[in-house]
Every structure is written in C-alpha cells, then in structure tokens.
Amino acid sequence: MKITNAQVFIDGSFHELEVRCCDGTIAAIGEHIDDPDVLDAAGAYLYPGGVDTHIHGGFGRSFYENGLVDYLGHGEEQVREICERLPRTGVTSVVATLGADSSLENLGYSTRCIRSVRREIAEGTTTGADPFLLHYEGPFTNPDQHTCYNPEFTQLPTRENTLIMTDGDLSDVALINVAPEAPGAMDWIRWVTGEGVHAEVCYTQCTSDQVREAADNGLDQTSHLYNCFQAMHHRINGPVIGALLDDRIKVQLTCDNHHVASDWIKLAIRLKGIGHCYGITDMTCMSGLPEGRHTMPYYGSIVVENGTVTAEDGTICGGDNTWDKILKLCRDGIGLSHEDTASLYFESPCACLGITDRGKIEVGRRADLVIMDRDFHVLRTLIKGETVYSAA
C-alpha cells in the first residue's frame, strides 16, 4: 500500500513524495511508486507516528498507582485503555512514565502491567499505541524539590532499588531520573548508563558543576526542562543553566505555553539546537478529559478549562493537552514554525534517545504514520501500515 498526495515530513521539512508500506515497515519513499493499493492523503500532512516519551496516563487512567486513581488490582485495564485511545491523538508509541509518588513495589507491579499489555499489542489481541519502553521519573529525587510529589516516597539511587522498581529487568527501560546531589548518585549513573539506560536530571537542587559531573559519568538527558528544577537565579549556578550549557545533555520541553512560557522554550532551542531538544506532553490521568467539572480521588472536584486542570481553589493540577492539541499550542502559542514544531515533536524524541526503529519516515522503520490537516487534527493513524483510527 502506498500513501500518495501528501506533504511528507522528513529531516525537518515537507516533501511531495509517496510512501509505500509493506509487512509493517516503510518499504519505499519516492516521487512515483508503483503500487495499485493507494491511500490518497488529499494534500494533507504525513508525519511519523507520534512517540510520546514522557506520559503518565490520560483520559482518567494512569500507567501507575499514584493516589489519584484506583489502580492496584486492575492496572492492565488502565494501561490498555490509555493505549487504545492514544492513536486518535496521533500517538503510535509511548515511553510509559512512572512518577515519584509510588512505592518501589507498586512501581514494580505497574511495570509488569505495562509489559503485559505490550505483549497483547504485539500478539494483536489489543490494538493501540505501543508502550514499548519505560521511563521512571522517580523515586531518586531530592525530597526538598518534590513539587507535586510526596517526598515520603524518595529513595536513594541504588542498584537494589532500581531492580525492585523495574521488576529485575532493565532491557526495556529508556530513562531513569536522578538528583545528582543524592548520596551515591555518580556511581549509580555509571552503573545504569552502562546497562544501556539513559540517566536524566530533574527534581534537583544540584549545582551546575554537579550536572557536568553527572554528564562526565554518563547522564545525557533532562526530564521536562525548567519544570520541577530549582528556579534559575543569576547569582546561582544551578541545574538548569548547567543542563543548558552542556552539549552532551538533551532536554525535554512541554511546549504548551503554560508549563513553560514561550521565550524560555525559544531560549532552550537557541542554546541547545533543536536537535538536542524534544517535545513531550507530560500527560497525566487528568489529561484528555472533556472541559467541565470532574471528580477525582485525592483532588475531589477539578475543573478542566482552556487547556488546564485546576482544583476548586485554583491550584494547577496539570495540563489537559493531548498530542494533537499540544502541537497546535507549540506552533501558535509558543510561536515556532510549522517545521520546527514537527521536528521537535515528531523526529527529535527518537533521535535524542537513540531509537532507530520508529519515529522517522525512513525506509526500514516501522510504518507508524499519522495524517493530519494544517492545524494538527488527526485524519488517520496507521500502526505497522494498518489503519487503527480514521476521522472519516
């Protein structure tokens, strides 16, 4: 099957090309491909399927037990529902993100649930975005920089703690966060990066020198830059400036003009280069709910309005932006070009994490693709060359 009459996004720009899919992979890219099975994109935009590398959940469901949802006992059901709904937003793969407000044992249980649903998707008994990798945002945090997380769950970065929360298997772990100032952090960074896991920095009050030392030992990522870091101050060599100035470190950015204001996004891109920055949603169990009032455990009544989620007293609980929504906010709210928005969200995530089997329209990669209109409304989502969502 070939996709024709599309503006195909490759290497930061759009091209009038055709893309042929065969046996679940991209088999050919060119101007005139011979294939009688034709999908006409009618002039719309063709992107690689979205790979959200920082996502805790959505639609009232969570990838882990976090005090907001009744997770334990039916975790697989929650994971399954998230993955089934994500393709309609343009997401075809997720790096399921587990937060810092859960015990090591619960993180291990959640890990097993995610892996179980991944097997279902691989076997074809469940359809949806592939939870192909794992991301642990905690619990190796600084308890004095916990923001919305419960500091009681903070743990020291050790091999033993890491193996408990990952259920003894690091083979599918993409990212684990650490506060570099924690006792034993540098030894842990050397160990975990030696196992093929990316160490990232966040929830920290470390110095810029400690960020550089962490990078010397193998750390090469930040979790959502600016958010949950010690605030920048011109008299303090803190973690944000350390990450911005170190060329070895790639940075995540939540580009909704709410979590991070527009000029701070532009500053990071100017200093790092867009190839060292990648966009995320940071969706939570409260993301993707329709506008209005909802009742959630722990928070009680929440209000979803204008892309934000707040408690009754006005406290910000998180964003309400699915992948398709945050793309439009990145372009029209932050003020990036259409091409830079697409680079940041569609190509940079996998490039920054060294993922080469998806996340780019390239021969040999998975035929995970999304067709969108100019304003990022999803028209069709394909996983391994098969349509899993169509707006028509």
TAWO-V536835 format. One record per pair of residues at least 4 apart in sequence whose ideal C-beta (glycine too) atoms are under 6 Angstrom apart, sorted by sequence separation. I is the first residue (numbers start at 1). J is the second residue. If there is no record, write none. Layout:
# TAWO-V536835
i->I j->J
i->I j->J
This chain:
# TAWO-V536835
i->57 j->61
i->62 j->66
i->71 j->75
i->102 j->106
i->166 j->170
i->184 j->188
i->188 j->192
i->189 j->193
i->206 j->210
i->215 j->219
i->260 j->264
i->268 j->272
i->272 j->276
i->283 j->287
i->310 j->314
i->311 j->315
i->321 j->325
i->328 j->332
i->329 j->333
i->330 j->334
i->336 j->340
i->342 j->346
i->343 j->347
i->344 j->348
i->347 j->351
i->348 j->352
i->355 j->359
i->372 j->376
i->373 j->377
i->9 j->14
i->10 j->15
i->22 j->27
i->28 j->33
i->41 j->46
i->57 j->62
i->86 j->91
i->102 j->107
i->120 j->125
i->121 j->126
i->146 j->151
i->163 j->168
i->180 j->185
i->192 j->197
i->214 j->219
i->254 j->259
i->257 j->262
i->260 j->265
i->269 j->274
i->272 j->277
i->289 j->294
i->304 j->309
i->321 j->326
i->331 j->336
i->336 j->341
i->343 j->348
i->350 j->355
i->360 j->365
i->382 j->387
i->383 j->388
i->57 j->63
i->65 j->71
i->120 j->126
i->155 j->161
i->193 j->199
i->243 j->249
i->254 j->260
i->295 j->301
i->296 j->302
i->310 j->316
i->311 j->317
i->330 j->336
i->372 j->378
i->7 j->14
i->8 j->15
i->20 j->27
i->56 j->63
i->62 j->69
i->65 j->72
i->166 j->173
i->178 j->185
i->192 j->199
i->302 j->309
i->303 j->310
i->331 j->338
i->358 j->365
i->380 j->387
i->381 j->388
i->20 j->28
i->143 j->151
i->230 j->238
i->232 j->240
i->269 j->277
i->293 j->301
i->294 j->302
i->309 j->317
i->357 j->365
i->358 j->366
i->371 j->379
i->381 j->389
i->8 j->17
i->62 j->71
i->98 j->107
i->121 j->130
i->268 j->277
i->302 j->311
i->309 j->318
i->350 j->359
i->357 j->366
i->371 j->380
i->19 j->29
i->189 j->199
i->229 j->239
i->255 j->265
i->293 j->303
i->331 j->341
i->358 j->368
i->380 j->390
i->143 j->154
i->229 j->240
i->301 j->312
i->309 j->320
i->330 j->341
i->370 j->381
i->17 j->29
i->98 j->110
i->253 j->265
i->299 j->311
i->379 j->391
i->20 j->33
i->118 j->131
i->141 j->154
i->291 j->304
i->307 j->320
i->347 j->360
i->369 j->382
i->4 j->18
i->139 j->153
i->291 j->305
i->307 j->321
i->327 j->341
i->18 j->33
i->20 j->35
i->139 j->154
i->289 j->304
i->302 j->317
i->368 j->383
i->2 j->18
i->3 j->19
i->62 j->78
i->139 j->155
i->304 j->320
i->61 j->78
i->114 j->131
i->140 j->157
i->251 j->268
i->367 j->384
i->2 j->20
i->96 j->114
i->327 j->345
i->367 j->385
i->1 j->21
i->61 j->81
i->199 j->219
i->202 j->222
i->61 j->82
i->157 j->178
i->176 j->197
i->178 j->199
i->200 j->221
i->201 j->222
i->202 j->223
i->222 j->243
i->251 j->272
i->200 j->222
i->175 j->198
i->177 j->200
i->198 j->221
i->200 j->223
i->286 j->309
i->58 j->82
i->173 j->197
i->179 j->203
i->253 j->277
i->255 j->279
i->57 j->82
i->157 j->182
i->170 j->195
i->175 j->200
i->177 j->202
i->179 j->204
i->181 j->206
i->189 j->214
i->193 j->218
i->203 j->228
i->205 j->230
i->59 j->85
i->180 j->206
i->202 j->228
i->225 j->251
i->250 j->276
i->251 j->277
i->253 j->279
i->254 j->280
i->157 j->184
i->170 j->197
i->190 j->217
i->244 j->271
i->157 j->185
i->189 j->217
i->190 j->218
i->211 j->239
i->220 j->248
i->224 j->252
i->225 j->253
i->252 j->280
i->254 j->282
i->181 j->210
i->189 j->218
i->208 j->237
i->220 j->249
i->221 j->250
i->222 j->251
i->223 j->252
i->180 j->210
i->189 j->219
i->207 j->237
i->224 j->254
i->2 j->33
i->157 j->188
i->186 j->217
i->211 j->242
i->215 j->246
i->286 j->317
i->211 j->243
i->227 j->259
i->286 j->318
i->2 j->35
i->63 j->96
i->66 j->99
i->206 j->239
i->208 j->241
i->215 j->248
i->287 j->320
i->4 j->38
i->64 j->98
i->79 j->113
i->180 j->214
i->208 j->242
i->212 j->246
i->215 j->249
i->226 j->260
i->284 j->318
i->288 j->322
i->5 j->40
i->6 j->41
i->66 j->101
i->75 j->110
i->79 j->114
i->94 j->129
i->96 j->131
i->204 j->239
i->1 j->37
i->2 j->38
i->3 j->39
i->4 j->40
i->5 j->41
i->66 j->102
i->93 j->129
i->5 j->42
i->65 j->102
i->76 j->113
i->80 j->117
i->92 j->129
i->93 j->130
i->94 j->131
i->100 j->137
i->142 j->179
i->3 j->41
i->5 j->43
i->7 j->45
i->8 j->46
i->9 j->47
i->64 j->102
i->75 j->113
i->79 j->117
i->91 j->129
i->95 j->133
i->96 j->134
i->97 j->135
i->98 j->136
i->99 j->137
i->100 j->138
i->134 j->172
i->140 j->178
i->141 j->179
i->226 j->264
i->52 j->91
i->55 j->94
i->93 j->132
i->99 j->138
i->100 j->139
i->133 j->172
i->134 j->173
i->135 j->174
i->6 j->46
i->50 j->90
i->76 j->116
i->95 j->135
i->97 j->137
i->135 j->175
i->136 j->176
i->137 j->177
i->50 j->91
i->56 j->97
i->65 j->106
i->76 j->117
i->100 j->141
i->133 j->174
i->51 j->93
i->52 j->94
i->53 j->95
i->55 j->97
i->87 j->129
i->281 j->323
i->49 j->92
i->54 j->97
i->56 j->99
i->86 j->129
i->225 j->268
i->84 j->128
i->83 j->128
i->281 j->326
i->64 j->110
i->80 j->126
i->83 j->129
i->177 j->223
i->328 j->375
i->83 j->131
i->101 j->149
i->328 j->376
i->100 j->149
i->101 j->150
i->327 j->376
i->101 j->153
i->324 j->376
i->324 j->378
i->111 j->166
i->112 j->167
i->108 j->164
i->111 j->167
i->104 j->161
i->108 j->165
i->107 j->165
i->145 j->203
i->224 j->282
i->108 j->167
i->145 j->204
i->104 j->164
i->145 j->205
i->104 j->165
i->142 j->203
i->258 j->319
i->141 j->203
i->142 j->204
i->142 j->205
i->256 j->319
i->256 j->321
i->279 j->344
i->274 j->340
i->279 j->345
i->265 j->334
i->274 j->343
i->256 j->326
i->278 j->348
i->278 j->349
i->257 j->329
i->262 j->334
i->256 j->329
i->262 j->335
i->278 j->352
i->255 j->330
i->257 j->333
i->257 j->334
i->95 j->174
i->255 j->334
i->147 j->228
i->137 j->223
i->250 j->352
i->174 j->353
i->54 j->252
i->69 j->285
i->68 j->285
i->62 j->285
i->61 j->285
i->58 j->283
i->60 j->285
i->54 j->280
i->55 j->281
i->53 j->280
i->57 j->284
i->54 j->282
i->55 j->283
i->56 j->284
i->57 j->285
i->68 j->296
i->52 j->281
i->58 j->287
i->59 j->288
i->68 j->297
i->58 j->288
i->68 j->298
i->67 j->298
i->91 j->323
i->89 j->322
i->90 j->323
i->89 j->323
i->90 j->324
i->89 j->324
i->127 j->388
i->93 j->358
i->50 j->323
i->92 j->368
i->90 j->370
i->90 j->378
i->92 j->383
i->87 j->381
i->53 j->349
i->48 j->346
i->51 j->349
i->47 j->346
i->51 j->350
i->87 j->388
i->88 j->389
i->87 j->389
i->51 j->359
i->48 j->359
i->48 j->360
i->48 j->361
i->49 j->368
i->49 j->369
i->49 j->370
i->47 j->370
i->46 j->371
i->13 j->339
i->12 j->339
i->44 j->371
i->45 j->372
i->44 j->373
i->41 j->371
i->12 j->343
i->9 j->342
i->44 j->379
i->26 j->363
i->26 j->365
i->26 j->367
i->25 j->367
i->24 j->367
i->21 j->367
i->10 j->361
i->24 j->384
i->24 j->385
i->21 j->385
